[in-house]
Structures are given as structure tokens and as C-alpha cells.
Amino acid sequence: MIESIEGLPEGVLGFNATGHVSGEDYEQVLVPAVEGALETHAKLSLLYVLGEAFEGYEAAAMWEDTKVGMHHLSSWKRIALVTDHEAYRATVKAFGVLISAEVKVFDTAELEQAKEWISAT
């Protein structure tokens, strides 16, 4: 499941992933939020949280994630990933150099620091 994180500044989107994330989660929550925000902002910042309750992605969700990222490759200003899941931390760090956005990975305990960093855009 993907839920929006409220209370972030204009132009900053936040999402919290829990349980098993499906392609439908992307289609119903994340994609419409990104598309809607891009109607009024040329660039967005993204806070994405994979906390303790996160169990993984279904294949369709991974595909949707790739499509969103590639379709809007130049639309990101900053991306903050908050997670203790080492595989996702390493993946984001590796692919972060391929996009023009500033990318930073935070530990789960650093959620408030991540919110401050992503909001300082």
C-alpha cells in the first residue's frame, strides 16, 4: 500500500509504502499525485518512506516505479529515500547518479531530518 504523507510544502510530494506494494497502488495513488503536481510545478521533490512495515514490491509495482521515474526523469529537484532496507538504499544510491535530481538516503530513524532536507528546496 502507498499512502500520501501530508503536511509537506508546495512542490514536495511524500509517500509511505507499507506491506506489499502493487502496481495498482502506483496507478491509484502515486502516479495521479505526480501528474497533478506537475501541472503546476516544473520540478518536484519527493520523500519516499519504506519503513519497518514495508514488505516489498510486486513485479507490477517495480515496473510502474520505473515508468514514473523514466517518464519524468528531468522533473525531479530532490529525492529523499527513508529506509533501513539495505538493498533499496544501495539501488537508489547507484541510480541516483543517473538523474539530475539531488538524491539523499536516510535511515528510518532520520525521518524528521529527511522532511527538513526535502522541504528546504
C-alpha positions as a Python dict, from the first residue, in 0.01 Angstrom:
ca = {
    (1, 'M'): (0, 0, 0),
    (2, 'I'): (115, 354, -72),
    (3, 'E'): (-19, 644, 132),
    (4, 'S'): (43, 1014, 85),
    (5, 'I'): (234, 1199, 354),
    (6, 'E'): (52, 1521, 438),
    (7, 'G'): (191, 1848, 567),
    (8, 'L'): (475, 1893, 319),
    (9, 'P'): (540, 2221, 138),
    (10, 'E'): (405, 2301, -208),
    (11, 'G'): (601, 2115, -474),
    (12, 'V'): (706, 1837, -236),
    (13, 'L'): (532, 1501, -257),
    (14, 'G'): (562, 1242, 16),
    (15, 'F'): (465, 875, 17),
    (16, 'N'): (481, 600, 276),
    (17, 'A'): (494, 242, 145),
    (18, 'T'): (373, -38, 373),
    (19, 'G'): (308, -408, 328),
    (20, 'H'): (335, -533, -29),
    (21, 'V'): (322, -250, -283),
    (22, 'S'): (132, -330, -603),
    (23, 'G'): (116, -174, -946),
    (24, 'E'): (-238, -71, -858),
    (25, 'D'): (-100, 131, -564),
    (26, 'Y'): (112, 329, -810),
    (27, 'E'): (-175, 373, -1055),
    (28, 'Q'): (-422, 490, -789),
    (29, 'V'): (-203, 696, -555),
    (30, 'L'): (146, 788, -673),
    (31, 'V'): (101, 844, -1047),
    (32, 'P'): (-204, 1074, -1014),
    (33, 'A'): (-29, 1277, -743),
    (34, 'V'): (284, 1320, -955),
    (35, 'E'): (90, 1403, -1271),
    (36, 'G'): (-131, 1650, -1084),
    (37, 'A'): (162, 1826, -917),
    (38, 'L'): (347, 1854, -1247),
    (39, 'E'): (56, 2051, -1390),
    (40, 'T'): (156, 2343, -1165),
    (41, 'H'): (527, 2278, -1098),
    (42, 'A'): (810, 2227, -1346),
    (43, 'K'): (1011, 2033, -1089),
    (44, 'L'): (910, 1835, -782),
    (45, 'S'): (1080, 1698, -475),
    (46, 'L'): (994, 1351, -347),
    (47, 'L'): (1004, 1199, 1),
    (48, 'Y'): (961, 822, -14),
    (49, 'V'): (947, 615, 304),
    (50, 'L'): (998, 238, 316),
    (51, 'G'): (966, 182, 690),
    (52, 'E'): (951, -126, 910),
    (53, 'A'): (602, -218, 782),
    (54, 'F'): (724, -229, 419),
    (55, 'E'): (746, -588, 290),
    (56, 'G'): (835, -544, -77),
    (57, 'Y'): (719, -468, -428),
    (58, 'E'): (515, -683, -663),
    (59, 'A'): (664, -703, -1012),
    (60, 'A'): (394, -471, -1149),
    (61, 'A'): (485, -209, -888),
    (62, 'M'): (852, -221, -985),
    (63, 'W'): (752, -169, -1348),
    (64, 'E'): (526, 126, -1256),
    (65, 'D'): (806, 276, -1047),
    (66, 'T'): (1044, 251, -1340),
    (67, 'K'): (790, 408, -1577),
    (68, 'V'): (723, 702, -1343),
    (69, 'G'): (1093, 764, -1291),
    (70, 'M'): (1188, 740, -1657),
    (71, 'H'): (889, 935, -1788),
    (72, 'H'): (966, 1224, -1552),
    (73, 'L'): (1344, 1189, -1540),
    (74, 'S'): (1411, 1563, -1556),
    (75, 'S'): (1113, 1660, -1338),
    (76, 'W'): (1278, 1591, -1002),
    (77, 'K'): (1455, 1853, -793),
    (78, 'R'): (1533, 1643, -483),
    (79, 'I'): (1458, 1285, -384),
    (80, 'A'): (1482, 1159, -26),
    (81, 'L'): (1451, 787, 44),
    (82, 'V'): (1395, 690, 406),
    (83, 'T'): (1460, 324, 478),
    (84, 'D'): (1671, 71, 662),
    (85, 'H'): (1628, -184, 381),
    (86, 'E'): (1985, -210, 256),
    (87, 'A'): (1904, -337, -96),
    (88, 'Y'): (1682, -34, -168),
    (89, 'R'): (1936, 205, -15),
    (90, 'A'): (2208, 68, -245),
    (91, 'T'): (1984, 75, -553),
    (92, 'V'): (1882, 436, -502),
    (93, 'K'): (2240, 542, -438),
    (94, 'A'): (2355, 366, -757),
    (95, 'F'): (2081, 505, -981),
    (96, 'G'): (2084, 846, -814),
    (97, 'V'): (2390, 946, -1013),
    (98, 'L'): (2197, 893, -1338),
    (99, 'I'): (1938, 1163, -1276),
    (100, 'S'): (1971, 1537, -1241),
    (101, 'A'): (1798, 1547, -902),
    (102, 'E'): (1980, 1573, -574),
    (103, 'V'): (1932, 1231, -409),
    (104, 'K'): (1985, 1150, -44),
    (105, 'V'): (1918, 832, 156),
    (106, 'F'): (1818, 848, 523),
    (107, 'D'): (1781, 583, 794),
    (108, 'T'): (1427, 527, 923),
    (109, 'A'): (1522, 699, 1250),
    (110, 'E'): (1610, 1010, 1045),
    (111, 'L'): (1260, 1072, 905),
    (112, 'E'): (1236, 1421, 1055),
    (113, 'Q'): (1578, 1517, 910),
    (114, 'A'): (1462, 1385, 571),
    (115, 'K'): (1148, 1600, 591),
    (116, 'E'): (1358, 1906, 677),
    (117, 'W'): (1603, 1836, 391),
    (118, 'I'): (1335, 1772, 130),
    (119, 'S'): (1138, 2080, 242),
    (120, 'A'): (1440, 2312, 210),
    (121, 'T'): (1406, 2330, -167),
}
